[in-house]
Amino acid sequence: MLQRCIVDRRVPQALLLTGREGAGTIALALAFARTVNCRTPHLSNHGVAPCEACSSCIQSASLQHTNIKLIMALPAGKADTEEDVADDVLDALRDIIGGVAEDPYTRVRLPNASMIRIGQIREVKRMLSLSAAQEGRRVVIIVNAEEMNVEASNAFLKTLEEPHDDVTIILTTSRPERLLQTIVSRCQELIVPPLSDEIVITTLVERGLCSEDEASLVAPFAEGDIQRAADFVSEDVRTLRASALALLRSALRGKDYRNALSDAAAEIGDERSKAKAEATLSLLAVWLRDAFALALGGPNVRLVNADDRQALEKFAAAFGSADLLSVITVIERAARDIQRNTSITLTLLTAMMDIRVIIARTRVSA
Ligand SMILES: [Zn+2]
């Protein structure tokens, strides 16, 4: 759709790309920026592609193009614009830009980043009021746009309302519901869907991160997100799954479950890694989906955790009639809470107690 807009010279002024970075929101924004700025683009029946050889393409490949600007949340502190930030933040910012140029599926986030501030939006406004340093189309990419604070959002809305020649502002977000509705309604929204398992597998292998067998094991857990898949590879998905199952088992023990459950939750919490705790929960959800698929569909259903079939069958026989939907909802809520910086141990404990209650209810009714 974007290629068609470029070919027809109906390039949108404001785009909202909704999806995960690891599914390609920023990659798409950068590909768009490179294509609209290419001096000798290749046109075909299917659309348009950058030549990758002209001076503009070379500058955009390394993200050194004066027409392409990435805005992201800055760390908490006094600095209100990129010009005021401390040298170490500036270095980190340069590293991130370099990293994105190399891998546009990477996560774009400064350490301790808190929000996008009004100073940064004013900077964009000032930049757009000056004439461009070179021909082409200026593209401003606001990464994780939901991180604009209230002042920044209001200032940004004004900038969106002003007409600019040859400018496209692109917002990326995985949480569009957190943006001002007035901002959303002024953008053309495109959903960037999760990548297919096949693409995730090929990419992991091409990048030399793991063998095809390992990639096939990891991909279904990654929910179409290359970054998530890469995290699972480096963390060893089987070890994470083992600790997820230890957590579940401890919650379903007899009367003496409390100590075992506290230990299992603390073991995950003590690592102080939000990403790891989230990954553990999402593996638990996938495993439970398999167990219930077995309980409902019988032995021929296709399992993500096919290598753990025995344990799944045992679980399905014992708890197959439990309320799956509620259990998964509890797990998803816990993962969201952990993202919001609640205590990992406490969140896991609460969630597992809830799951224990839900499953006990099934036992009683059975
Ligand atoms: Zn080019």
Residues whose N, C-alpha, C, O or C-beta is under 5 A from the ligand:
A	BS01	ZN	C38 R39 T40 P50 C51 E52 A53 C54 C57
